[in-house]
Amino acid sequence: MKYDYLIVGAGLYGAVFAHEAHERGRRCLVIDKRPHIGGNIYTEQVEGIEVHRYGAHIFHTSDEEVWAYVNRFAAFNHYINSPIAVYRDETYNLPFNMNTFSKMWGIRTPAEAKAIIASQIAELSIREPRNLEEQALSLVGRDVYEKLVKGYTEKQWGRKCSELPAFIIRRLPLRFVYDNNYFSDPHQGIPVEGYTKLVEKLLEGSDVMTGTEYKAFIKAHPDAAEKTVYTGMIDEYYDFRFGHLEYRSVRFEDEILDTDNYQGNAVVNYTEAEVPFTRIIEHKHFAFGKQEKTIISREYPSEWKPGIEPYYPINNERNNDLYEKYSDLAKKETRVLFGGRLGTYRYYDMDKVIAAALRDVKEEFQ
């Protein structure tokens, strides 16, 4: 059977494209090298708990069209993302808000917090930040930077803040209200049945093959489809012709614990550099679980190298210039479309992935 579209990657972008193409009467084959669908939003039940296998994914959006779209495929709970930060023996609320400042300085009013931050920034006299450290200090002052930004950022990027470019942190939001909601979007939550069920519904009507690597498949079936939608690494598609794009990766260490509540919150960040992991996720709290056991995942950032999963693009000048070379090749393609996080070398929130897929579908079928 010859397909209209071979879609490489059964993540959110590929699943949305497949659904929309199927709705328009096209035949789609979706392949993925992993043994499951869903990409990085894949979830599975363990001990009755929906586990986010590739890190926490909280859906949030201000896009009414996207919100209406996902609600066609899943019912969402009312989870609100309110992380906790641990620095040595101190615990703070995130994002940086009045609960954070009150705990840090023993103050109560927004005016007091603003005065302390402004005073610390003025003392530093940083006019033209030369690196991420100076950029962050010029935005939030020394206390917030030292306790809540520095160590976490250095673990995330594997480099000293003084060695990272300033543009990585364009802003650090300071909220002078007692509100621990991390996101300001009006819509927020997690699919009640998990993300895998959502993706399954999107893929209904398409043929799906997991455990299938693209290069081997296309070598065996060069005429499988009229067109290809490619959501893998764009540099890999072109056999790294201009060199490797760089990424950061994450290693997950999961543990089942014989307790009903390990840390009292779904997300707890560890912001001191001496703690090797960046955060601990307790999955049951995403769904207000009452199970007798709990499952936690520690996240360890790492340098990406071929053979491990790429997570975060390193969008510095060198990589952006390199991506443009691959993008120029992609623009010349007539039978291949590139999409998603790896295909376009950019970090996407889930709602932005869906919006991009819907936009690309409209362009494809106009």
Protein Blocks (a to p, Z undefined) as FASTA:
>chain_A
ZZfbdcehjbfklmmmmmmmmmnopacddddfbfbehijmbccdeehiacdfeopadddd
fbfklmmmmmmmoccdfbdcdddddehjaccdddddfklmmmmnopabfklmmmmmmmmm
mmnopabdcbfklmmmmmnojmlmmmmmmmmmmmmnopafklpcfklpmbccddfbdcfb
fbfcfbdcddfkbjklmmmmmmgoiacdehiafklmmmmmmmlpfbdcdfbdfklmnoom
nopcdddddddddddddbfbfnopabdcdfbfklmbfbdcdfklmnopabfbdcdddddd
ddddehiacfbdcfbfklmmmmmmmmmmmmmpckbccedjklnopaddfklmmmmmmmmm
mmmmZZ
